[in-house]
Amino acid sequence: MSNEKYGPLAFLIGKWDSVENKGENRAPDPQRKVENTKFRQEMVFEPIGDVNNHEQKLYALRYSTMAWEEGSAGPFHEEVGYWIWDLENQQVMKSFIVPRGISINAGGTVAHNSSNFKVAAELGSNTYGLCSNLFLNEEFKTVHYEIAINKIDENTFSYEEDSQIKIKGQDEIFHHTEKNTLKRV
């Protein structure tokens, strides 16, 4: 199976580590104010081959990540899902779940040979959208999600992520942001 079938996702295949606590996470703290933390992260992208959906042909990578806050033995964040390439429609998709009761199907138009790309999801979208459990929908409603990937070289990439959250009782949208640089291991 040729990796070029995965288009702009091909370089991600493999295992990655952020090396030390260089990731930056801006999230709501227990009082729903701002908390900034540093973290270490591991990501794995495994090719699963082509996925035939009637006449649509997709190429998918099984994806998982875990992150550990600086000074913590256990992970504070985990997600699993798929990164998917649709050559015919020039679409990259990230479909994933976080075990806090949220699932996201984000997508965007990307050139086949691009080394930088962004995918996004919007609350209420029929195509690239998101869904939350009852608690999150009431207290921390995610209204927009986006992630930008930047290939630095064959063994390094960075990302910047922004989950825009409407926190109950607050007028302003909270930007839960995360960024990190990972190296191939």
C-alpha positions in Angstrom: 0.0 0.0 0.0 1.5 3.3 -1.1 1.6 6.1 1.4 1.0 8.7 -1.3 -2.6 7.6 -1.4 -3.0 9.4 2.0 -2.3 12.8 0.3 -1.3 15.5 2.8 -1.7 13.0 5.7 1.0 10.6 4.5 3.8 12.3 6.5 1.9 11.7 9.7 2.1 7.9 9.6 4.1 6.7 12.6 4.6 7.5 16.3 5.3 11.0 17.6 6.3 12.6 20.9 6.5 16.2 22.0 9.7 15.6 24.0 9.4 17.2 27.4 6.7 19.5 28.6 6.7 22.0 25.7 3.0 21.8 24.8 0.8 24.8 25.8 -2.8 24.4 27.0 -5.2 27.2 27.8 -8.3 25.8 29.4 -11.1 26.7 31.9 -9.9 26.1 35.5 -12.3 24.7 38.2 -13.7 28.3 38.7 -14.2 28.7 35.0 -11.4 31.2 34.7 -8.2 30.7 32.6 -5.6 28.0 33.4 -2.4 27.8 31.4 -0.5 24.5 31.6 2.5 22.9 30.0 2.3 19.2 28.8 4.0 16.3 27.1 2.1 14.4 24.3 2.3 11.2 22.3 0.4 10.7 19.0 0.1 7.6 16.8 -1.1 7.5 13.2 -1.7 4.0 11.7 -2.8 3.5 8.1 -5.9 1.3 7.7 -6.0 1.5 3.9 -8.8 2.5 1.7 -12.3 2.8 2.9 -14.9 2.3 0.2 -18.2 4.2 0.8 -20.1 3.3 -2.3 -18.5 5.3 -5.1 -16.5 7.4 -2.6 -13.0 6.2 -1.9 -11.3 7.4 1.3 -7.9 6.7 2.9 -7.8 6.6 6.7 -5.3 6.8 9.5 -6.3 5.4 12.9 -5.3 8.1 15.3 -4.8 8.4 19.1 -3.2 10.9 21.4 -2.5 11.1 25.1 -1.2 14.1 27.0 0.4 14.5 30.5 0.5 17.8 32.4 3.8 18.9 33.7 4.4 17.2 37.1 1.5 14.7 36.7 1.9 10.9 36.4 -1.5 10.2 34.7 -2.8 11.6 31.4 -5.1 14.6 31.6 -6.3 14.3 28.0 -6.9 11.4 25.6 -8.7 11.2 22.2 -9.1 8.5 19.5 -10.4 8.6 16.0 -9.4 8.9 12.3 -7.7 11.3 10.0 -9.2 10.8 6.5 -8.2 11.8 3.0 -10.8 12.2 0.2 -8.7 12.7 -3.0 -11.7 13.3 -5.3 -13.1 16.1 -3.2 -9.7 17.4 -1.9 -10.9 17.0 1.7 -9.1 16.2 4.9 -11.2 15.1 7.8 -10.5 14.6 11.5 -13.2 12.5 13.1 -12.6 11.8 16.8 -14.1 11.5 20.3 -12.9 12.7 23.7 -14.0 10.6 26.7 -15.7 13.6 28.2 -18.7 13.2 26.0 -17.9 15.1 22.8 -17.4 13.9 19.3 -16.2 16.0 16.4 -16.1 15.6 12.6 -14.0 18.4 11.3 -13.0 18.9 7.6 -11.4 21.3 5.1 -10.3 21.6 1.5 -6.6 20.8 1.1 -4.3 20.3 -1.9 -3.0 16.7 -2.3 0.6 17.8 -1.7 0.0 20.4 1.0 2.3 20.3 4.0 0.1 22.8 6.0 -3.6 22.5 6.4 -6.6 23.3 8.6 -9.8 21.5 9.4 -12.8 23.0 11.2 -16.2 22.0 12.6 -19.2 24.2 13.5 -22.0 23.6 15.9 -25.1 22.7 13.9 -23.4 21.9 10.7 -24.8 19.0 8.7 -21.3 18.1 7.4 -18.4 19.2 9.6 -20.0 19.5 13.1 -19.8 18.5 16.7 -22.0 16.9 19.3 -21.8 17.0 23.1 -23.4 15.2 26.1 -26.1 17.0 28.2 -23.7 18.4 30.8 -21.3 19.9 28.2 -24.1 21.2 26.1 -25.5 23.2 29.2 -22.2 24.2 30.9 -19.4 24.2 28.3 -21.0 24.3 24.8 -18.4 24.0 22.1 -19.6 26.1 19.2 -16.5 25.9 16.9 -13.4 23.7 16.6 -10.4 24.0 14.4 -6.9 22.6 14.1 -4.0 23.7 11.9 -1.2 21.2 11.1 2.2 22.5 9.9 4.8 20.0 8.6 8.2 21.4 9.6 10.2 18.6 8.1 9.9 14.8 7.6 10.4 14.2 11.4 8.8 17.3 12.9 5.3 18.9 12.8 3.4 21.4 14.9 -0.3 22.1 15.5 -2.5 24.8 16.9 -6.0 24.0 18.0 -8.8 26.2 19.1 -12.0 24.9 20.7 -14.4 27.9 21.1 -16.6 27.3 24.1 -19.7 29.1 25.4 -19.4 28.8 29.2 -22.7 29.1 31.1 -22.9 32.5 32.8 -20.2 34.1 30.7 -20.8 36.5 27.8 -17.5 36.0 25.9 -16.6 32.9 24.0 -13.7 31.1 25.7 -10.9 30.0 23.4 -9.6 26.7 24.8 -6.3 26.6 22.8 -3.6 24.0 22.6 -0.3 24.0 20.6 2.6 21.7 20.4 5.5 20.5 18.3 6.1 16.8 17.9 9.1 14.7 16.7 8.9 11.3 15.1 10.1 8.5 17.4 
